[in-house]
Amino acid sequence: MTPRIASLGHVGIFVEDVDRSLAFYRDLLGLTLTDADEANGMYFLSSRPGEEHHEFLVCRGRTAPRDVYDPDHNRCEVYRPTGLQARQTLLHN
């Protein structure tokens, strides 16, 4: 059985190898790539693309102290749902 993510809050990570990380989160965990800003190295993914533009953000590069790691040894930033509505900047001009 392939693992699938049912839903997330908003999570962002910085990675050294974007292609490898996208393959992991998209192909193995089943997230959908919903948007990308290639110039700034930002890739937006969602487990519910019909409901949520993005729940997961993969950003290119950063070498800072890390305390919470993903499988690629990248620091994870995890945000807890508050119930407050947040403006989706890429959906609203």
Residue frames relative to the residue before (quaternion, step in Angstrom):
aa qw qx qy qz dx dy dz
M 1.0000 0.0000 0.0000 0.0000 0.00 0.00 0.00
T 0.3526 -0.7304 0.5503 0.1983 3.56 -0.89 0.97
P 0.4324 -0.6948 0.4976 0.2875 3.62 -0.81 0.91
R 0.0720 -0.7784 0.6229 0.0308 3.58 -1.11 0.72
I 0.3578 -0.7006 0.5754 0.2239 3.54 -1.12 0.71
A 0.3640 -0.7474 0.5175 0.2028 3.59 -0.75 1.06
S 0.7489 -0.2426 0.1692 0.5930 3.59 0.95 -0.86
L 0.2017 -0.7571 0.6123 0.1059 3.53 -1.32 0.44
G 0.4678 -0.5348 0.5666 0.4172 3.52 -1.35 -0.06
H 0.6191 -0.4513 0.3637 0.5298 3.60 -0.58 -1.10
V 0.0286 -0.7873 0.6139 -0.0510 3.54 -0.82 1.11
G 0.0256 -0.7943 0.6069 0.0089 3.56 -1.00 0.82
I 0.0225 -0.7913 0.6109 0.0093 3.56 -1.00 0.81
F 0.3152 -0.6923 0.6134 0.2123 3.52 -1.29 0.51
V 0.0789 -0.8229 0.5627 -0.0028 3.59 -0.84 0.97
E 0.4841 -0.6412 0.5149 0.2989 3.54 -1.25 0.47
D 0.7919 0.1990 -0.0730 0.5726 3.59 0.97 -0.89
V 0.2761 -0.8065 0.5045 0.1371 3.58 -0.02 1.34
D 0.6673 0.5179 -0.3205 0.4287 3.60 0.81 -0.93
R 0.6650 0.4932 -0.3008 0.4733 3.59 0.92 -0.88
S 0.6732 0.4923 -0.2997 0.4633 3.59 0.94 -0.85
L 0.6427 0.5091 -0.3280 0.4692 3.60 0.96 -0.81
A 0.6299 0.5290 -0.3371 0.4580 3.58 0.97 -0.80
F 0.6523 0.5148 -0.3166 0.4574 3.60 0.96 -0.83
Y 0.7545 0.4104 -0.2297 0.4577 3.59 0.65 -1.08
R 0.6889 0.4566 -0.2719 0.4930 3.59 1.06 -0.71
D 0.7918 0.3733 -0.1838 0.4472 3.56 0.56 -1.17
L 0.7387 0.3930 -0.2393 0.4926 3.61 0.97 -0.75
L 0.7866 0.3243 -0.1721 0.4965 3.59 0.83 -0.97
G 0.5016 -0.7242 0.3759 0.2873 3.58 1.27 -0.02
L 0.3865 0.6999 -0.5149 0.3093 3.61 1.14 0.41
T 0.3643 -0.7237 0.5490 0.2054 3.58 -1.19 0.63
L 0.3826 -0.6863 0.5678 0.2454 3.57 -0.93 0.91
T 0.1365 -0.8414 0.5220 0.0312 3.59 -0.43 1.23
D 0.7957 -0.0199 0.0595 0.6024 3.58 1.15 -0.54
A 0.0454 -0.7916 0.6085 0.0336 3.57 -1.23 0.41
D 0.1401 -0.7231 0.6696 0.0952 3.51 -1.20 0.70
E 0.2414 -0.8273 0.4938 0.1160 3.55 0.20 1.35
A 0.6429 0.5550 -0.3326 0.4099 3.60 0.93 -0.88
N 0.7687 0.3191 -0.1683 0.5281 3.58 1.03 -0.79
G 0.4698 -0.7143 0.4210 0.3030 3.59 1.27 0.13
M 0.4839 0.6498 -0.4398 0.3875 3.57 1.02 0.82
Y 0.0388 -0.8021 0.5945 -0.0416 3.57 -0.80 1.11
F 0.2045 -0.8115 0.5452 0.0496 3.55 -0.65 1.22
L 0.0324 -0.8053 0.5914 -0.0255 3.57 -0.85 1.03
S 0.0895 -0.7968 0.5966 0.0349 3.54 -1.20 0.54
S 0.3895 -0.6799 0.5661 0.2558 3.55 -1.19 0.60
R 0.7590 0.2326 -0.1233 0.5955 3.59 1.31 -0.38
P 0.0655 -0.8653 0.4945 0.0492 3.61 0.61 1.08
G 0.6227 0.5396 -0.3479 0.4473 3.61 1.13 -0.42
E 0.7495 0.3723 -0.1891 0.5137 3.58 1.22 -0.48
E 0.8077 0.1579 -0.0291 0.5672 3.57 1.03 -0.81
H 0.4766 -0.6908 0.4642 0.2832 3.59 -0.65 1.13
H 0.7760 -0.1813 0.1179 0.5926 3.56 0.89 -0.89
E 0.1659 -0.7489 0.6341 0.0975 3.48 -1.28 0.64
F 0.7696 0.2584 -0.0934 0.5764 3.51 1.26 -0.53
L 0.0990 -0.7964 0.5966 0.0094 3.56 -0.86 1.03
V 0.1233 -0.7529 0.6440 0.0567 3.55 -0.91 1.00
C 0.0622 -0.8037 0.5918 -0.0086 3.58 -0.70 1.14
R 0.4888 -0.6696 0.4859 0.2769 3.52 -1.05 0.83
G 0.9232 0.0419 -0.0512 0.3786 3.51 -1.14 0.97
R 0.4192 0.6268 -0.6153 0.2298 3.47 -1.22 0.79
T 0.0647 -0.7793 0.6225 0.0315 3.52 -0.92 0.86
A 0.2343 0.7519 -0.5668 0.2419 3.55 0.10 1.34
P 0.6639 -0.4570 0.3625 0.4680 3.60 -1.18 0.21
R 0.1534 -0.8011 0.5768 0.0454 3.55 -0.93 0.90
D 0.0981 -0.8165 0.5665 0.0523 3.56 -0.98 0.77
V 0.7321 0.2224 -0.1788 0.6186 3.62 1.24 -0.32
Y 0.1312 -0.8539 0.5035 0.0115 3.57 -0.59 1.14
D 0.3185 -0.6792 0.6179 0.2354 3.53 -1.28 0.50
P 0.7375 -0.4195 0.2632 0.4592 3.64 -1.20 -0.01
D 0.6791 0.4637 -0.2880 0.4907 3.60 1.21 -0.39
H 0.4862 -0.6878 0.3924 0.3697 3.58 1.38 0.24
N 0.4243 0.6682 -0.4867 0.3696 3.58 1.05 0.80
R 0.5291 -0.6267 0.4695 0.3269 3.55 -1.10 0.70
C 0.2317 -0.7682 0.5844 0.1210 3.56 -0.95 0.90
E 0.1692 -0.7332 0.6474 0.1215 3.54 -1.15 0.71
V 0.0753 -0.8189 0.5689 -0.0121 3.56 -0.51 1.19
Y 0.1310 -0.7881 0.6000 0.0417 3.55 -0.90 1.00
R 0.3693 -0.7421 0.5273 0.1868 3.53 -0.95 0.93
P 0.5041 -0.6435 0.4743 0.3268 3.61 -0.94 0.85
T 0.2141 -0.7986 0.5538 0.0987 3.59 -0.93 0.91
G 0.4872 -0.6434 0.4480 0.3846 3.57 1.23 -0.41
L 0.5779 0.5716 -0.3786 0.4427 3.60 1.27 -0.12
Q 0.4377 -0.6759 0.5222 0.2807 3.57 -1.07 0.69
A 0.1369 -0.7819 0.6055 0.0571 3.56 -0.97 0.92
R 0.4838 -0.6605 0.4930 0.2944 3.55 -1.02 0.82
Q 0.3004 -0.7293 0.5894 0.1748 3.58 -0.89 0.98
T 0.3430 -0.7989 0.4510 0.2017 3.61 -0.15 1.25
L 0.6975 0.4584 -0.3018 0.4607 3.60 0.95 -0.64
L 0.6606 0.4873 -0.3138 0.4772 3.59 1.23 -0.24
H 0.7467 0.3064 -0.1660 0.5665 3.58 1.22 -0.50
N 0.2406 -0.7872 0.5519 0.1333 3.58 -0.64 1.06
